Amino acid sequence: MIARGLGVAPEAIILGVTARSAFGLGTPLLGALADRIGRKPAMLAGVAVFIAGGLSVGLHPSYVTLVVALLAVGLSKSLFDPALHAYVGDTVTFERRGTPMALVEFSWSGAFLLGVPAVGLLIGAAGWVAPFPALAACAAVGALWIWIGLRPNSSSAVSRAPVTKGFSAILARKSALAGIAVGVLISAGNETINIVYGLWMEQGFGLRIAALGAATAVIGLAELGGEGLVAGLADRIGKRRLVAVGIVVSTGTALALPLLGGSLAGGLFGLFAFYLSFEATIVSTLPLMSEQVPQARATLLATNLAGLSLGRGLGALTGAPLFSLGIQANGAAAAALNLIALGLLLGLVKERGN
């Protein structure tokens, strides 16, 4: 709909989205600012960039301003997300950190289940431009809330040392490096299936847009459930143990997808179980990684997010070619990557890095 509104080919929009995603690889450098200037200023900077992007489209709708807005989204998340998770890490003890970090991640599934339909309604009622100023206005309210509601960091949470010192501390910790590698592998494994699930559902069950929308809703509910599991279990059974359990379940469901695909109900159940276990795994890595290098917390969390972006990119590159062999090939690849990640997790990653 955006492509039609601009009079460009859909591939032009996809190119802009791809450029936005590429910004994720720059997250370590941008996210490290939260260790230098503080969590609250970094969060506010991220929101300000987001607002500027949304307003640029609202004030002058064009393909150029759309790309600017997409890049602003990528930049804003690279600033905001590591600062937010580091803030939680600074203010909540490690033993209780799993629950608030999982609650923060409800914003992801909430955007999936509520935000995307709301944007669709706005586009239908007022055209493709309408969501951008509306999202900018929502972000402005969020910025005000952050400004008023969040207390500044203590001086111990902010380092005036060069950014390179934070990266040096990360490189010196085998547990931290192994944790980043685990994130790359499980993210790549998930994306090998995520990139083709729509094609699989359409080819296997003849689903069209409306039914694929229902399948997408199932995935959104699975992500919500995965975050709920982390909120309820991570602090009780341990973050590292929950990551391991999630990887095992995700591996089993990836291998079972071809068997479950004999019926629509089975296929939807398989997708639900796969995304539920993956979301529980990925969310439980956040509190686990937050205590690997406490003196460079935001830098490490930003590097971890970049690793997840890298994994998604690698999985997307391999997922489509594998699907030419059938969904079983994608499931086998995802399982293999997960098992390597499990080995690294159990062999090298500690519950606490320090």
C-alpha positions as CSV (number, residue, x, y, z in Angstrom):
1,M,0.0,0.0,0.0
2,I,2.9,2.4,0.7
3,A,4.5,1.5,-2.6
4,R,1.2,2.2,-4.4
5,G,0.8,5.5,-2.6
6,L,4.3,6.6,-3.6
7,G,4.0,5.2,-7.2
8,V,7.0,3.0,-6.8
9,A,7.7,-0.7,-7.1
10,P,7.4,-2.8,-3.9
11,E,11.1,-3.6,-4.3
12,A,11.9,0.0,-3.7
13,I,10.2,-0.2,-0.3
14,I,11.9,-3.5,0.5
15,L,15.3,-1.8,-0.3
16,G,14.5,0.8,2.3
17,V,13.6,-1.8,4.9
18,T,16.8,-3.7,4.2
19,A,18.8,-0.5,4.7
20,R,17.1,0.0,8.0
21,S,17.9,-3.5,9.1
22,A,21.5,-3.0,8.2
23,F,21.7,-0.2,10.8
24,G,21.4,-3.0,13.4
25,L,25.1,-4.0,12.6
26,G,26.1,-0.5,13.9
27,T,24.4,-1.0,17.2
28,P,27.6,-1.7,19.2
29,L,29.0,1.8,18.5
30,L,25.7,3.6,19.0
31,G,24.6,1.5,22.0
32,A,28.0,2.1,23.7
33,L,26.9,5.8,24.1
34,A,24.7,4.7,27.0
35,D,27.9,3.7,28.9
36,R,29.4,7.2,28.1
37,I,26.5,9.7,28.5
38,G,24.1,7.7,30.7
39,R,21.0,5.5,30.0
40,K,18.3,8.2,30.2
41,P,20.0,10.7,27.8
42,A,20.7,7.8,25.3
43,M,17.0,6.7,25.5
44,L,15.8,10.3,25.0
45,A,18.2,10.7,22.0
46,G,16.8,7.5,20.5
47,V,13.2,8.7,20.8
48,A,14.1,12.1,19.4
49,V,15.5,10.5,16.3
50,F,12.4,8.4,15.9
51,I,10.2,11.5,16.2
52,A,12.2,13.3,13.6
53,G,11.8,10.4,11.2
54,G,8.1,10.3,11.6
55,L,7.6,14.0,11.2
56,S,9.7,14.1,8.1
57,V,7.2,11.9,6.3
58,G,4.2,13.7,7.8
59,L,5.5,17.1,6.6
60,H,6.8,16.1,3.2
61,P,5.6,12.7,2.0
62,S,8.1,11.2,-0.6
63,Y,10.2,8.2,-1.2
64,V,13.3,10.1,0.1
65,T,11.6,11.0,3.4
66,L,10.2,7.5,3.8
67,V,13.8,6.1,3.5
68,V,15.0,8.7,6.0
69,A,12.2,7.7,8.4
70,L,13.1,4.0,8.0
71,L,16.8,4.7,8.7
72,A,15.7,6.8,11.7
73,V,13.8,3.9,13.1
74,G,17.0,1.7,12.8
75,L,19.1,4.4,14.4
76,S,16.6,5.1,17.2
77,K,16.4,1.4,18.2
78,S,20.2,1.1,18.1
79,L,20.3,4.0,20.7
80,F,17.2,3.2,22.7
81,D,17.2,-0.6,23.2
82,P,20.6,-1.1,24.7
83,A,20.1,1.9,27.0
84,L,16.7,0.6,28.2
85,H,18.0,-2.9,29.0
86,A,21.1,-1.5,30.7
87,Y,18.9,0.8,32.8
88,V,16.9,-2.2,34.0
89,G,20.2,-4.0,34.6
90,D,21.5,-1.1,36.7
91,T,18.3,-0.7,38.8
92,V,17.2,-4.4,39.4
93,T,19.4,-7.0,41.1
94,F,20.4,-10.0,38.8
95,E,18.3,-12.5,40.9
96,R,15.1,-10.5,40.1
97,R,16.1,-9.1,36.6
98,G,14.4,-11.7,34.4
99,T,10.9,-10.6,35.1
100,P,11.2,-6.8,34.4
101,M,13.3,-7.5,31.2
102,A,10.6,-9.9,30.0
103,L,7.9,-7.3,30.8
104,V,9.8,-4.8,28.7
105,E,9.7,-7.2,25.8
106,F,5.9,-7.3,25.9
107,S,6.2,-4.2,23.8
108,W,7.4,-6.3,20.9
109,S,4.4,-8.7,20.9
110,G,2.1,-5.8,21.8
111,A,3.3,-3.9,18.7
112,F,2.8,-7.1,16.7
113,L,-0.8,-7.8,18.0
114,L,-2.1,-4.2,18.5
115,G,0.2,-1.8,16.7
116,V,0.3,-3.3,13.3
117,P,-3.6,-3.6,13.0
118,A,-3.9,0.0,14.3
119,V,-1.5,1.2,11.6
120,G,-3.5,-0.8,9.0
121,L,-6.7,1.0,10.1
122,L,-5.0,4.3,9.9
123,I,-3.7,3.6,6.4
124,G,-7.2,2.5,5.3
125,A,-8.8,5.6,6.7
126,A,-6.4,8.3,5.9
127,G,-3.7,7.0,3.5
128,W,-0.2,5.6,3.9
129,V,1.2,8.8,5.4
130,A,-1.1,8.8,8.4
131,P,0.8,6.4,10.7
132,F,4.0,8.3,10.6
133,P,3.0,11.5,12.4
134,A,0.7,9.4,14.7
135,L,3.7,7.3,15.8
136,A,5.8,10.4,16.2
137,A,3.1,11.8,18.6
138,C,3.1,8.6,20.6
139,A,6.9,8.7,20.8
140,A,6.7,12.3,22.0
141,V,4.4,11.2,24.9
142,G,6.9,8.4,25.6
143,A,9.8,10.9,25.7
144,L,7.9,13.0,28.2
145,W,7.2,10.0,30.3
146,I,10.9,9.0,30.3
147,W,12.0,12.6,31.1
148,I,9.6,12.8,34.1
149,G,9.5,9.2,35.3
150,L,13.0,7.8,35.1
151,R,15.6,8.9,37.6
152,P,19.1,9.6,36.4
153,N,21.8,6.9,36.6
154,S,24.2,6.7,39.5
155,S,27.7,7.8,38.6
156,S,28.8,4.1,38.8
157,A,26.6,3.3,35.8
158,V,28.3,5.8,33.5
159,S,31.9,5.5,32.3
160,R,34.0,8.3,31.0
161,A,36.6,5.9,29.7
162,P,37.0,5.6,25.9
163,V,34.4,3.4,24.2
164,T,37.3,1.0,23.2
165,K,37.8,0.1,26.8
166,G,34.3,-1.4,26.9
167,F,34.9,-3.5,23.9
168,S,38.3,-4.6,25.3
169,A,36.5,-5.8,28.5
170,I,34.1,-7.8,26.3
171,L,36.8,-9.4,24.3
172,A,38.5,-10.5,27.5
173,R,35.5,-12.5,28.7
174,K,35.0,-15.9,27.0
175,S,31.6,-16.2,28.6
176,A,30.4,-13.0,27.0
177,L,31.8,-13.8,23.6
178,A,30.2,-17.3,23.7
179,G,26.9,-15.7,24.7
180,I,27.0,-13.4,21.7
181,A,27.7,-16.4,19.4
182,V,24.8,-18.2,21.0
183,G,22.5,-15.3,20.0
184,V,23.8,-15.3,16.4
185,L,23.2,-19.0,16.0
186,I,19.7,-19.2,17.5
187,S,18.7,-16.1,15.6
188,A,20.0,-17.5,12.3
189,G,18.2,-20.8,13.0
190,N,14.9,-19.1,13.7
191,E,15.1,-16.9,10.6
192,T,15.7,-19.9,8.3
193,I,12.1,-20.9,9.1
194,N,10.7,-17.4,9.7
195,I,11.6,-16.2,6.2
196,V,9.7,-19.1,4.5
197,Y,6.8,-19.9,6.9
198,G,4.4,-17.8,4.8
199,L,5.3,-19.7,1.6
200,W,5.1,-23.0,3.5
201,M,1.6,-22.3,4.8
202,E,0.4,-21.0,1.4
203,Q,1.8,-23.9,-0.6
204,G,0.9,-26.6,1.9
205,F,-2.6,-25.4,2.8
206,G,-3.5,-23.0,0.0
207,L,-3.8,-20.1,2.5
208,R,-4.4,-16.6,1.2
209,I,-3.8,-13.2,2.7
210,A,-6.7,-13.4,5.3
211,A,-5.7,-16.9,6.5
212,L,-2.0,-16.0,6.5
213,G,-3.0,-13.0,8.7
214,A,-4.5,-15.5,11.2
215,A,-1.3,-17.5,11.1
216,T,0.6,-14.3,11.8
217,A,-1.7,-13.7,14.8
218,V,-0.8,-17.2,16.1
219,I,2.9,-16.2,16.0
220,G,2.2,-13.0,17.8
221,L,0.4,-14.9,20.6
222,A,3.3,-17.3,20.7
223,E,5.7,-14.5,21.2
224,L,3.5,-13.1,24.0
225,G,3.5,-16.5,25.6
226,G,7.2,-16.8,25.4
227,E,7.7,-13.5,27.1
228,G,5.3,-14.5,29.8
229,L,7.3,-17.7,30.4
230,V,10.4,-15.7,30.9
231,A,8.7,-13.3,33.2
232,G,7.4,-16.2,35.3
233,L,10.4,-18.7,35.2
234,A,13.7,-17.0,34.5
235,D,14.3,-15.8,38.0
236,R,13.1,-19.1,39.5
237,I,15.0,-21.7,37.5
238,G,17.9,-19.5,36.3
239,K,18.4,-17.6,33.1
240,R,21.0,-19.9,31.6
241,R,18.9,-23.0,32.3
242,L,15.8,-21.4,30.7
243,V,17.9,-20.5,27.6
244,A,19.0,-24.2,27.4
245,V,15.4,-25.5,27.8
246,G,14.2,-23.1,25.1
247,I,16.9,-24.2,22.7
248,V,16.0,-27.9,23.2
249,V,12.3,-27.3,22.7
250,S,12.9,-25.1,19.7
251,T,15.1,-27.7,18.1
252,G,12.5,-30.4,18.6
253,T,9.7,-28.3,17.1
254,A,11.9,-27.3,14.1
255,L,12.5,-31.0,13.3
256,A,8.8,-31.8,13.8
257,L,7.4,-29.2,11.4
258,P,7.3,-31.6,8.4
259,L,5.4,-34.1,10.5
260,L,3.0,-31.6,11.9
261,G,2.4,-30.1,8.4
262,G,0.1,-32.9,7.5
263,S,-2.8,-30.7,8.6
264,L,-3.5,-27.1,9.0
265,A,-4.1,-27.4,12.7
266,G,-0.9,-29.3,13.1
267,G,1.0,-26.7,11.0
268,L,-0.3,-23.9,13.1
269,F,0.5,-25.8,16.3
270,G,4.0,-26.4,15.1
271,L,4.5,-22.7,14.3
272,F,3.1,-21.7,17.7
273,A,5.4,-24.1,19.6
274,F,8.4,-23.0,17.5
275,Y,7.9,-19.3,18.0
276,L,6.9,-19.7,21.7
277,S,10.2,-21.6,22.4
278,F,12.3,-19.2,20.4
279,E,10.8,-16.1,22.0
280,A,11.4,-17.6,25.5
281,T,14.9,-18.4,24.5
282,I,15.8,-15.0,23.0
283,V,14.2,-13.0,25.8
284,S,15.9,-15.0,28.6
285,T,19.3,-14.3,27.0
286,L,18.8,-10.6,27.8
287,P,19.1,-10.8,31.6
288,L,21.7,-13.5,31.1
289,M,23.9,-11.2,29.0
290,S,23.2,-8.2,31.2
291,E,25.6,-9.5,33.9
292,Q,28.4,-10.8,31.7
293,V,30.4,-7.6,31.7
294,P,28.7,-5.2,34.2
295,Q,31.2,-2.4,33.7
296,A,30.3,-2.2,30.0
297,R,26.7,-3.3,30.3
298,A,25.2,-1.2,27.5
299,T,28.1,-1.9,25.2
300,L,27.7,-5.6,25.6
301,L,23.9,-5.6,25.2
302,A,24.3,-3.5,22.1
303,T,26.8,-5.9,20.7
304,N,24.5,-8.8,21.5
305,L,21.7,-7.0,19.6
306,A,24.0,-6.6,16.6
307,G,24.7,-10.3,16.8
308,L,21.0,-11.0,16.7
309,S,20.7,-8.8,13.6
310,L,23.6,-10.6,12.0
311,G,22.0,-14.0,12.7
312,R,18.7,-12.9,11.1
313,G,20.6,-11.7,8.0
314,L,22.4,-15.0,7.7
315,G,19.3,-17.0,8.3
316,A,17.4,-15.0,5.7
317,L,20.1,-15.6,3.1
318,T,20.1,-19.4,3.6
319,G,16.4,-19.9,4.3
320,A,15.0,-19.4,0.8
321,P,17.5,-21.6,-1.0
322,L,16.9,-24.4,1.6
323,F,13.2,-24.2,1.1
324,S,13.6,-25.4,-2.5
325,L,14.4,-28.8,-0.8
326,G,11.3,-28.6,1.4
327,I,10.5,-27.3,4.9
328,Q,12.4,-30.3,6.3
329,A,15.7,-28.8,5.1
330,N,14.9,-25.5,6.9
331,G,14.0,-27.4,10.0
332,A,17.2,-29.5,9.9
333,A,19.3,-26.4,9.5
334,A,17.6,-24.6,12.3
335,A,18.1,-27.7,14.6
336,A,21.8,-27.9,13.7
337,L,22.4,-24.3,14.5
338,N,20.5,-24.6,17.7
339,L,22.5,-27.6,18.8
340,I,25.8,-25.8,18.2
341,A,24.4,-22.9,20.3
342,L,23.4,-25.3,23.0
343,G,27.0,-26.7,23.1
344,L,28.5,-23.2,23.5
345,L,25.9,-22.3,26.1
346,L,26.6,-25.3,28.3
347,G,30.3,-25.3,27.8
348,L,31.3,-21.7,27.9
349,V,28.5,-19.3,29.1
350,K,28.3,-18.7,32.8
351,E,25.2,-17.5,34.7
352,R,27.3,-14.4,35.6
353,G,30.3,-13.3,33.7
354,N,32.0,-11.7,36.7
